[in-house]
């Protein structure tokens, strides 16, 4: 269109080619990307005053070739820098980013070179020196004479690349490695500062995804120091870095909901105004300096007001202080999944374990046999997919394959495969730190990445011989030994005390729209029908949600579930309000949501994986008249939930896939459960997959019976699961393990 409307010599046509080439790169279509960017490079030569655009195209060509042709990438980056210098040497965030890209590429080229060395060969200092020159230049070109920083993200990544260089080249020198660890901690601090300067979840998630390698390098440096010195301080530093990588956006959103700071909002608005001006004059150094000063003003305010609702690096306690906050019946487990290894940290009141393991770790191999010199890809590109077919159990199974294998075997009820993967995951994730779990009764789990998709209580500690029949009720599950609670961040858990609902004064609100009468309350309105269009969502997502094309499927057991639970609370002298059918409307829920300690939904829910803010909980479907009166459409969206004022100690989502959502790197799944935590709920019970209406009703009754007898939420849910396991008819993990407790 641009070519037809404007012609090939118009700047907007070339900009269109440039953006299209970048899009092809992001879509992993390198041939189309290269063809489009080369075409942009051809036509940019014909334009006047196009130095900046030419530099950007050359930088994009460098990024495209970064993994496949490092020498070619280096050449493109160097040409881009020549173009930037034609405009004005010195301060220039875009030139700084290209220097950083060049430094990363030199280091990756160095790694590739040493991988291919013959015995007794060595590499000279030229390549590392070139990397050093470029990351130092990157830092210099975003720092003003007054010490203000134009772009904290670039500074953070440059310091991390400097630490990476130390890890690769000087990994035997503990003095240099200590300095590298200090650089990593500085980099994390800079990253947090940059997060404070931007608005919107999407922008923050994108930043964390681009710069997540900073945390991995920090972990590698800290664990390398621990392995070389055996000083526990470095293992503890690794644990803290792991925790700093988690729930960053969730934590700041929760704080903002509790107490928005108008001074922060005003200063961020000033930053946005200068950024808008820079869109039209990206090479205006005076504007860049003005922006740096506005950011500095915000930083100064945040330093003086540490309680502000922002991303902040809090001063975590020393290990001994942390351990005093853990009761003697619990252990805390935190995980971090890197590109070639994963990390497991286990902490109890009297023990601390930290291990680094290769992704294909198998019990019986050396715990710390991790090659820090391989797979150090820091370009931020996505990794290959995973597979689910059964693998010879004598081979090392990659961690991601075990996770997918467990999920598929549960969904398809394949007993033998389930045993293989459940035991392998036990060996990978629990056995390496089991000394810290001895004599404990409850595990607090902070997963990472794909680990959010699986319930750890399904792991089995004892393998079954291949010639023996698998009996689900006879397996040695972790659920037999521990109750479980999952969290986005262990350290965030320290900020809120464990307050299980009090048996003496607990109020219950239960909602079940039931959808049993096709004539009313089940028909999806035209305003929300697009959510269930298979053009945008897979049919699989909705096969149990929709009875036909226009109505929600009936949930006959949900009315029994809610009514019996309400009666149970009343029998204990507790306040209970049960809302069925038309009573379970969106408007009624929003009116009552802040008045109850426990809120329980027994209904349909659905994840929207493309736009998780549109994930929703189905309530009574209003007719046109009701919609006009209440202005509610009968769907409680994930985006709406954080705006509610919840005082709930517990929210129970007895509905399908309420804990499912796209897993945001470093921040966990963007799910309905997350939205309730963001809104202020202390704990949420939610589902990892589609759950059975009748079995859910049985387990929920047992759960609330245990809860009203004085058990904690985790103990009550764990005991309910154990009862299901002991019954042959309900011992299948697909039935009892899908509901998990999140905090």
Number of C-alpha atoms within 10 A of each C-alpha: 8 15 14 8 9 12 13 17 15 16 19 14 20 28 18 16 23 27 17 17 28 24 14 20 22 14 11 14 14 16 12 17 25 19 14 21 25 18 15 25 21 12 18 24 13 13 15 9 12 14 19 18 21 25 26 22 27 26 27 25 27 27 24 27 20 25 16 10 13 20 15 16 25 24 16 25 29 19 16 27 22 15 20 24 15 11 13 11 12 17 22 24 24 23 27 27 26 28 28 27 26 30 30 28 28 25 26 23 20 21 18 16 13 13 11 9 11 8 6 5 9 10 11 9 10 11 17 19 14 14 25 21 14 22 27 19 21 29 25 18 23 27 21 15 8 8 10 18 25 25 26 24 23 27 29 26 29 30 25 29 28 22 27 29 23 22 25 18 15 15 19 14 13 18 11 15 22 17 15 26 26 17 21 30 21 16 27 25 18 22 26 21 24 21 23 21 23 16 13 10 12 9 12 18 17 13 16 22 17 17 21 20 21 26 25 27 24 27 27 22 30 25 25 24 26 21 16 12 12 12 11 17 15 22 23 20 21 28 25 18 22 24 23 22 20 24 22 25 22 21 20 18 21 19 20 15 17 14 11 15 15 10 13 19 13 12 18 19 16 16 21 17 11 16 17 11 14 17 9 9 12 16 18 12 17 10 16 25 19 16 24 23 17 21 26 19 16 23 18 11 15 20 12 10 10 13 12 20 21 24 23 21 16 9 6 12 11 12 18 11 11 15 19 12 12 16 13 15 15 22 26 22 25 23 21 25 23 23 15 17 22 23 25 22 26 25 23 25 20 13 16 21 20 23 20 24 24 24 21 17 26 20 13 7 10 11 15 17 13 19 11 17 16 14 14 20 18 22 16 11 13 9 8 6 7 14 14 15 13 16 16 9 11 7 10 14 21 17 25 20 20 26 22 20 24 28 22 16 22 22 14 12 14 13 15 16 20 26 26 23 27 27 22 29 25 22 21 25 23 21 15 20 21 13 14 23 24 13 13 16 16 22 24 25 25 25 24 27 19 16 21 22 23 19 23 25 22 27 26 24 19 15 14 17 10 10 6 8 10 16 12 19 18 11 19 17 23 19 21 17 16 23 25 24 24 24 20 26 26 20 19 16 14 12 8 10 9 14 12 16 20 15 16 11 11 18 22 22 23 24 28 31 27 26 29 16 12 13 9 15 23 27 23 23 17 11 8 12 13 12 17 20 13 12 9 12 16 13 12 9 18 18 11 18 21 18 16 11 11 14 20 26 21 20 20 16 20 25 24 17 24 25 19 16 25 22 16 17 20 15 10 14 14 17 17 20 19 19 21 21 20 18 16 24 27 23 22 14 18 14 10 13 18 14 15 21 22 22 26 22 24 29 29 29 28 28 27 24 19 12 12 20 19 20 26 24 23 28 32 28 27 26 16 12 9 15 15 11 10 14 13 15 24 26 21 22 21 24 14 15 22 20 14 16 16 25 17 24 20 28 26 23 26 26 28 27 24 28 29 25 26 16 18 17 19 24 21 27 23 23 26 32 29 25 24 26 23 24 23 22 23 23 26 31 25 25 26 21 20 21 20 17 19 14 14 21 21 15 23 23 17 19 23 20 17 19 21 20 12 16 19 18 26 25 20 21 25 26 22 21 26 19 14 22 24 13 12 12 11 18 21 19 21 20 20 23 24 24 30 24 25 24 25
